[in-house]
Amino acid sequence: MPFIDIRTTKPVPAKKSEAIKSRIGRIIDIIPEKSEAVLMIDINDRCNLFFGGKKQECCYMAVNLHHEAPMKNKKELIEKLFVIAASELEIERQNIFITISEFPYWGANGQYI
């Protein structure tokens, strides 16, 4: 199950959240064995984020993956997430940051998977 935590200083109305969720759902299969059916996304808008010592429009995405993915797939996912964030949130690319964390241990449906 991938989990993507999106934090932005911008307001994100429901229609925009739905568009972001749908666009990410269409690209998550870049990561092997991942699909929209097991994708979880949290969009936190109007966050009190500071970058470079001052408050400015920015976005941070934390992508959490169960197990390790090939580097080429992570690179492609990050590139496409930049496009989505820049276009949907109208934030300049230099103010968008994305990390990927991979976890060997994950629980779902009440059990270790």
TIMI-348677 format. One line per field, with one value per atom (N, C-alpha, C, O): residue in one letter; residue number from 1; x, y, z; chain; atom name. Coordinates in steps of 0.001 Angstrom, whole numbers. Example, Ala and Ser with C-alpha at 12.3 -4.5 7.8 and 13.67 -1.06 7.14 Angstrom:
% TIMI-348677
r c(A|A|A|A|S|S|S|S)
k c(1|1|1|1|2|2|2|2)
u c(13190|12300|13200|14236|12850|13670|12900|13409)
v c(-5690|-4500|-3300|-3319|-2250|-1060|30|1138)
w c(7800|7800|7800|8465|7080|7140|7870|8039)
c c(A|A|A|A|A|A|A|A)
a c(N|CA|C|O|N|CA|C|O)
% end
This chain:
% TIMI-348677
r c(M|M|M|M|P|P|P|P|F|F|F|F|I|I|I|I|D|D|D|D|I|I|I|I|R|R|R|R|T|T|T|T|T|T|T|T|K|K|K|K|P|P|P|P|V|V|V|V|P|P|P|P|A|A|A|A|K|K|K|K|K|K|K|K|S|S|S|S|E|E|E|E|A|A|A|A|I|I|I|I|K|K|K|K|S|S|S|S|R|R|R|R|I|I|I|I|G|G|G|G|R|R|R|R|I|I|I|I|I|I|I|I|D|D|D|D|I|I|I|I|I|I|I|I|P|P|P|P|E|E|E|E|K|K|K|K|S|S|S|S|E|E|E|E|A|A|A|A|V|V|V|V|L|L|L|L|M|M|M|M|I|I|I|I|D|D|D|D|I|I|I|I|N|N|N|N|D|D|D|D|R|R|R|R|C|C|C|C|N|N|N|N|L|L|L|L|F|F|F|F|F|F|F|F|G|G|G|G|G|G|G|G|K|K|K|K|K|K|K|K|Q|Q|Q|Q|E|E|E|E|C|C|C|C|C|C|C|C|Y|Y|Y|Y|M|M|M|M|A|A|A|A|V|V|V|V|N|N|N|N|L|L|L|L|H|H|H|H|H|H|H|H|E|E|E|E|A|A|A|A|P|P|P|P|M|M|M|M|K|K|K|K|N|N|N|N|K|K|K|K|K|K|K|K|E|E|E|E|L|L|L|L|I|I|I|I|E|E|E|E|K|K|K|K|L|L|L|L|F|F|F|F|V|V|V|V|I|I|I|I|A|A|A|A|A|A|A|A|S|S|S|S|E|E|E|E|L|L|L|L|E|E|E|E|I|I|I|I|E|E|E|E|R|R|R|R|Q|Q|Q|Q|N|N|N|N|I|I|I|I|F|F|F|F|I|I|I|I|T|T|T|T|I|I|I|I|S|S|S|S|E|E|E|E|F|F|F|F|P|P|P|P|Y|Y|Y|Y|W|W|W|W|G|G|G|G|A|A|A|A|N|N|N|N|G|G|G|G|Q|Q|Q|Q|Y|Y|Y|Y|I|I|I|I)
k c(1|1|1|1|2|2|2|2|3|3|3|3|4|4|4|4|5|5|5|5|6|6|6|6|7|7|7|7|8|8|8|8|9|9|9|9|10|10|10|10|11|11|11|11|12|12|12|12|13|13|13|13|14|14|14|14|15|15|15|15|16|16|16|16|17|17|17|17|18|18|18|18|19|19|19|19|20|20|20|20|21|21|21|21|22|22|22|22|23|23|23|23|24|24|24|24|25|25|25|25|26|26|26|26|27|27|27|27|28|28|28|28|29|29|29|29|30|30|30|30|31|31|31|31|32|32|32|32|33|33|33|33|34|34|34|34|35|35|35|35|36|36|36|36|37|37|37|37|38|38|38|38|39|39|39|39|40|40|40|40|41|41|41|41|42|42|42|42|43|43|43|43|44|44|44|44|45|45|45|45|46|46|46|46|47|47|47|47|48|48|48|48|49|49|49|49|50|50|50|50|51|51|51|51|52|52|52|52|53|53|53|53|54|54|54|54|55|55|55|55|56|56|56|56|57|57|57|57|58|58|58|58|59|59|59|59|60|60|60|60|61|61|61|61|62|62|62|62|63|63|63|63|64|64|64|64|65|65|65|65|66|66|66|66|67|67|67|67|68|68|68|68|69|69|69|69|70|70|70|70|71|71|71|71|72|72|72|72|73|73|73|73|74|74|74|74|75|75|75|75|76|76|76|76|77|77|77|77|78|78|78|78|79|79|79|79|80|80|80|80|81|81|81|81|82|82|82|82|83|83|83|83|84|84|84|84|85|85|85|85|86|86|86|86|87|87|87|87|88|88|88|88|89|89|89|89|90|90|90|90|91|91|91|91|92|92|92|92|93|93|93|93|94|94|94|94|95|95|95|95|96|96|96|96|97|97|97|97|98|98|98|98|99|99|99|99|100|100|100|100|101|101|101|101|102|102|102|102|103|103|103|103|104|104|104|104|105|105|105|105|106|106|106|106|107|107|107|107|108|108|108|108|109|109|109|109|110|110|110|110|111|111|111|111|112|112|112|112|113|113|113|113)
u c(836|0|882|1618|822|1502|644|-583|1306|647|1377|2595|634|1228|623|-584|1483|1096|1490|2673|506|740|442|-650|1413|1236|1531|2538|646|834|305|-603|871|403|-849|-1570|-1108|-2237|-3548|-3542|-4674|-5967|-6253|-5960|-6818|-7126|-8608|-8971|-9460|-10886|-11144|-10290|-12319|-12666|-12474|-11960|-12874|-12743|-11268|-10923|-10415|-8976|-8373|-7534|-8803|-8334|-8669|-7848|-9871|-10310|-9445|-9076|-9123|-8279|-6877|-6320|-6305|-4974|-5002|-4134|-5995|-6133|-6258|-5617|-7071|-7278|-6010|-5674|-5309|-4086|-3002|-2299|-2865|-1877|-2297|-1454|-3589|-4090|-3757|-3542|-3712|-3402|-1914|-1548|-1043|398|1052|2211|341|978|1474|2375|893|1346|2725|3228|3333|4745|5591|6599|5156|5835|5289|4078|6138|5660|4779|5056|3732|2790|1979|1415|1910|1099|3|194|-1157|-2279|-3144|-3002|-4035|-4942|-5803|-6222|-6064|-6908|-6321|-7054|-5001|-4358|-3658|-2853|-3961|-3334|-4102|-5329|-3376|-3972|-3275|-2048|-4073|-3535|-4163|-5366|-3338|-3824|-3368|-2171|-4306|-3980|-4259|-5407|-3197|-3289|-3033|-1911|-4063|-3886|-3778|-4004|-3433|-3274|-2302|-2494|-1277|-283|606|830|1092|1969|3421|4193|3779|5104|6026|5614|7264|8288|9376|9752|9872|10961|11929|11526|13197|14200|14061|14443|13515|13381|12179|12001|11345|10157|8958|9094|7787|6566|6346|6326|6183|5914|5179|5139|4598|3864|4819|5814|4503|5334|4506|3366|5117|4460|5509|6623|5130|5979|5139|4030|5673|5018|5927|7102|5373|6089|5408|4238|6154|5638|6195|7410|5309|5702|5316|4170|6287|6065|6354|7283|5544|5830|6797|6465|7960|9060|9777|9292|10927|11785|11330|10901|11429|11087|12353|13284|12392|13556|13750|12780|14995|15329|14687|14174|14709|14145|12655|12159|11940|10517|10279|9357|11116|10988|11285|10599|12290|12652|11490|11151|10885|9756|8553|7879|8287|7172|7390|6479|8578|8877|8696|8106|9190|9053|7580|7214|6751|5322|4598|3666|5018|4416|4725|3885|5932|6270|5310|4837|5025|4112|2725|2113|2237|903|857|-54|1829|1829|1931|1201|2818|3000|1734|1342|1100|-74|-1336|-2083|-1580|-2813|-2765|-3775|-1596|-1478|-944|-942|-492|69|1199|1221|2137|3317|4539|4609|5494|6708|7505|7586|8081|8806|9900|10149|10554|11625|11081|11855|9765|9143|8363|7514|8654|8027|9125|10188|8857|9828|9127|7988|9818|9237|10276|11432|9845|10701|9988|8760|10778|10235|10903|12129|10095|10578|10043|8897|10895|10505|10592|11591|9527|9420|9259|8364|10112|9966|8815|8319|8399|7377|6136|6217|4998|3749|2610|2644|1613|429|-809|-927|-1731|-3000|-4006|-3636|-5251|-6318|-6083|-6426|-5492|-5288|-4123|-4004|-3267|-2166|-917|-980|182|1437|1375|989|1763|1753|3167|3379)
v c(-1179|0|1245|1476|2028|3315|4308|4302|5145|6248|7513|7605|8496|9763|10868|11110|11530|12638|13924|14174|14735|15980|17151|17248|18032|19236|20448|20495|21415|22626|23840|23737|24967|26224|26725|27570|26217|26673|26040|24926|26745|26111|25104|25367|23969|22935|22573|21759|23179|22848|21388|20737|20887|19477|19047|17958|19872|19524|19358|18460|20213|20142|18900|18224|18598|17387|16144|15237|16111|14975|14852|13745|15977|15953|15441|14634|15906|15449|13956|13215|13516|12103|11248|10203|11683|10922|10858|9806|11984|11996|11115|10402|11160|10289|8830|7954|8568|7202|6617|5412|7463|6989|6716|6012|7267|7057|6147|5768|5793|5030|3668|3093|3148|1839|1900|882|3081|3194|2339|1753|2284|1457|37|-159|-944|-2327|-2783|-2500|-3483|-4082|-3061|-3397|-1815|-791|-358|-343|-2|443|1395|1504|2073|2992|2251|2835|972|195|77|-161|244|147|1447|1461|2523|3817|4617|4700|5199|6108|7455|7528|8524|9882|10766|10696|11596|12611|13959|14187|14849|16184|17185|17399|17788|18790|20159|20457|20985|22310|23378|23117|24566|25723|25441|25925|24667|24340|25552|26395|25608|26691|26288|26027|26243|25801|26990|28033|26807|27821|27184|26033|27929|27460|28617|29734|28346|29389|30455|31606|30072|31004|31913|32774|31730|32574|31776|30738|32291|31639|31987|33157|30948|31156|29952|28896|30111|29009|27861|28028|26693|25519|24255|24302|23131|21832|20790|20804|19888|18754|17490|17410|16512|15212|14141|14048|13336|12192|10932|10679|10155|8914|7757|7594|6963|5792|4540|4380|3654|2425|1199|1192|179|-1119|-1820|-2107|-2087|-2724|-1736|-639|-2163|-1344|-1418|-2468|-287|-221|103|706|-293|31|1546|2301|1971|3391|4071|5184|3412|4034|4328|5331|3463|3672|4820|5617|4897|5993|7323|8315|7349|8571|9027|10211|8108|8444|8925|9878|8269|8689|10112|10939|10395|11744|12784|13839|12502|13450|13741|14890|12724|12916|13598|14371|13321|14004|15498|16311|15868|17283|17957|19064|17302|17857|18067|19119|17064|17157|18292|19120|18336|19374|20761|21668|20940|22257|22719|23879|21831|22227|22358|23324|21417|21438|22469|23102|22638|23561|24936|25878|25032|26283|26790|27942|25876|26180|25974|25005|26883|26767|25532|25205|24865|23614|23748|22801|24899|25054|25117|25103|25186|25193|23913|23872|22872|21558|20573|20541|19775|18799|17459|17396|16390|15054|14091|14079|13290|12222|10891|10825|9842|8476|7691|7657|7063|6167|4778|4609|3786|2397|1607|1660|875|149|-1349|-1756|-2176|-3622|-4188|-5281|-3451|-3946|-3074|-1847|-3712|-2976|-3831|-5057|-3192|-3910|-3402|-2207|-4305|-3963|-5067|-6227|-4701|-5683|-6435|-7612|-5753|-6358|-7337|-8084|-7334|-8280|-7727|-6742|-8354|-8012|-8551|-9696|-7699|-8182|-8166|-8534)
w c(0|0|0|959|-1034|-967|-170|-265|605|1291|900|1052|394|-6|842|811|1596|2463|1753|1522|1410|687|1615|2175|1772|2585|1716|1010|1780|988|1726|2551|1426|2007|1296|1828|115|-694|-217|308|-398|-155|-1276|-2443|-919|-1907|-1763|-914|-2595|-2515|-2901|-3504|-2552|-2771|-4228|-4486|-5162|-6580|-6967|-7734|-6441|-6712|-6050|-6646|-4809|-4123|-4933|-5067|-5465|-6280|-7535|-7927|-8161|-9363|-9032|-9776|-7919|-7496|-7215|-7677|-6460|-6123|-7382|-7489|-8325|-9564|-10414|-10957|-10526|-11338|-10721|-11438|-9407|-8755|-8889|-9086|-8783|-8954|-10310|-10436|-11323|-12682|-12896|-13837|-12028|-12244|-11206|-11370|-10154|-9063|-9530|-8920|-10606|-11093|-11752|-12228|-11783|-12171|-11218|-11613|-9964|-8966|-9096|-8994|-9314|-9487|-8323|-7157|-8671|-7727|-6938|-5897|-7417|-6771|-7732|-8948|-7164|-7984|-7169|-5951|-7863|-7180|-6155|-5155|-6403|-5493|-4083|-3124|-3958|-2636|-2237|-1306|-2933|-2687|-1634|-1682|-688|292|163|112|112|-27|1040|1291|1664|2604|2079|1908|1823|1326|2438|2829|2935|4000|3382|2971|3315|2727|3814|4995|3385|4272|5433|6548|5153|6175|6451|5583|7655|8081|7798|8721|6518|6097|5865|5356|6246|5999|5149|5367|4190|3344|3172|2850|3387|3272|4344|4136|5488|6599|6535|7396|5515|5430|4942|4295|5272|4828|3354|2973|2539|1126|575|1206|-598|-1201|-1491|-2195|-938|-1180|-965|-504|-1311|-1190|-838|-1360|55|412|276|804|-432|-581|3|-350|897|1458|934|1219|169|-399|426|534|1001|1789|1022|604|843|87|954|1762|764|1371|437|-713|918|189|-731|-1008|-1183|-2022|-3470|-3948|-4160|-5585|-6378|-5843|-7644|-8478|-8603|-8668|-8634|-8706|-9916|-9796|-11086|-12288|-12113|-12626|-11394|-11166|-10178|-10353|-9141|-8173|-8854|-8607|-9699|-10422|-11300|-11312|-12026|-12899|-12091|-12482|-10969|-10126|-9618|-9675|-9129|-8626|-9732|-9497|-10917|-12024|-12327|-12575|-12308|-12602|-11441|-11664|-10207|-9061|-9095|-8711|-9555|-9716|-10691|-10434|-11793|-12797|-12191|-12374|-11473|-10862|-9846|-9879|-8950|-7910|-8523|-8123|-9479|-10096|-10811|-10689|-11546|-12326|-11474|-11629|-10593|-9799|-8674|-8366|-8062|-6930|-7342|-6549|-8598|-9109|-8214|-7781|-7958|-7158|-8045|-8800|-7952|-8753|-8333|-7149|-9304|-9053|-7999|-7253|-7923|-6934|-5508|-4551|-5357|-4027|-3756|-2866|-4522|-4333|-3950|-4569|-2928|-2433|-2267|-1805|-2646|-2585|-2012|-2434|-1048|-529|-708|-750|-812|-850|263|362|1096|2149|1860|1443|2088|1826|3122|3839|3401|4656|4408|3667|5017|4844|5684|5407|6696|7616|7469|7531|7276|7033|7553|7442|8113|8577|7857|7584|7549|6928|7231|7411|7283|7555|8855|8967|9844|11140|11225|12196|10212|10239|9563|8828|9812|9152|7722|7489|6776|5385|4826|3670)
c c(A|A|A|A|A|A|A|A|A|A|A|A|A|A|A|A|A|A|A|A|A|A|A|A|A|A|A|A|A|A|A|A|A|A|A|A|A|A|A|A|A|A|A|A|A|A|A|A|A|A|A|A|A|A|A|A|A|A|A|A|A|A|A|A|A|A|A|A|A|A|A|A|A|A|A|A|A|A|A|A|A|A|A|A|A|A|A|A|A|A|A|A|A|A|A|A|A|A|A|A|A|A|A|A|A|A|A|A|A|A|A|A|A|A|A|A|A|A|A|A|A|A|A|A|A|A|A|A|A|A|A|A|A|A|A|A|A|A|A|A|A|A|A|A|A|A|A|A|A|A|A|A|A|A|A|A|A|A|A|A|A|A|A|A|A|A|A|A|A|A|A|A|A|A|A|A|A|A|A|A|A|A|A|A|A|A|A|A|A|A|A|A|A|A|A|A|A|A|A|A|A|A|A|A|A|A|A|A|A|A|A|A|A|A|A|A|A|A|A|A|A|A|A|A|A|A|A|A|A|A|A|A|A|A|A|A|A|A|A|A|A|A|A|A|A|A|A|A|A|A|A|A|A|A|A|A|A|A|A|A|A|A|A|A|A|A|A|A|A|A|A|A|A|A|A|A|A|A|A|A|A|A|A|A|A|A|A|A|A|A|A|A|A|A|A|A|A|A|A|A|A|A|A|A|A|A|A|A|A|A|A|A|A|A|A|A|A|A|A|A|A|A|A|A|A|A|A|A|A|A|A|A|A|A|A|A|A|A|A|A|A|A|A|A|A|A|A|A|A|A|A|A|A|A|A|A|A|A|A|A|A|A|A|A|A|A|A|A|A|A|A|A|A|A|A|A|A|A|A|A|A|A|A|A|A|A|A|A|A|A|A|A|A|A|A|A|A|A|A|A|A|A|A|A|A|A|A|A|A|A|A|A|A|A|A|A|A|A|A|A|A|A|A|A|A|A|A|A|A|A|A|A|A|A|A|A|A|A|A|A|A|A|A|A|A|A|A|A|A|A|A|A)
a c(N|CA|C|O|N|CA|C|O|N|CA|C|O|N|CA|C|O|N|CA|C|O|N|CA|C|O|N|CA|C|O|N|CA|C|O|N|CA|C|O|N|CA|C|O|N|CA|C|O|N|CA|C|O|N|CA|C|O|N|CA|C|O|N|CA|C|O|N|CA|C|O|N|CA|C|O|N|CA|C|O|N|CA|C|O|N|CA|C|O|N|CA|C|O|N|CA|C|O|N|CA|C|O|N|CA|C|O|N|CA|C|O|N|CA|C|O|N|CA|C|O|N|CA|C|O|N|CA|C|O|N|CA|C|O|N|CA|C|O|N|CA|C|O|N|CA|C|O|N|CA|C|O|N|CA|C|O|N|CA|C|O|N|CA|C|O|N|CA|C|O|N|CA|C|O|N|CA|C|O|N|CA|C|O|N|CA|C|O|N|CA|C|O|N|CA|C|O|N|CA|C|O|N|CA|C|O|N|CA|C|O|N|CA|C|O|N|CA|C|O|N|CA|C|O|N|CA|C|O|N|CA|C|O|N|CA|C|O|N|CA|C|O|N|CA|C|O|N|CA|C|O|N|CA|C|O|N|CA|C|O|N|CA|C|O|N|CA|C|O|N|CA|C|O|N|CA|C|O|N|CA|C|O|N|CA|C|O|N|CA|C|O|N|CA|C|O|N|CA|C|O|N|CA|C|O|N|CA|C|O|N|CA|C|O|N|CA|C|O|N|CA|C|O|N|CA|C|O|N|CA|C|O|N|CA|C|O|N|CA|C|O|N|CA|C|O|N|CA|C|O|N|CA|C|O|N|CA|C|O|N|CA|C|O|N|CA|C|O|N|CA|C|O|N|CA|C|O|N|CA|C|O|N|CA|C|O|N|CA|C|O|N|CA|C|O|N|CA|C|O|N|CA|C|O|N|CA|C|O|N|CA|C|O|N|CA|C|O|N|CA|C|O|N|CA|C|O|N|CA|C|O|N|CA|C|O|N|CA|C|O|N|CA|C|O|N|CA|C|O|N|CA|C|O|N|CA|C|O|N|CA|C|O|N|CA|C|O|N|CA|C|O|N|CA|C|O|N|CA|C|O|N|CA|C|O|N|CA|C|O|N|CA|C|O|N|CA|C|O|N|CA|C|O|N|CA|C|O)
% end
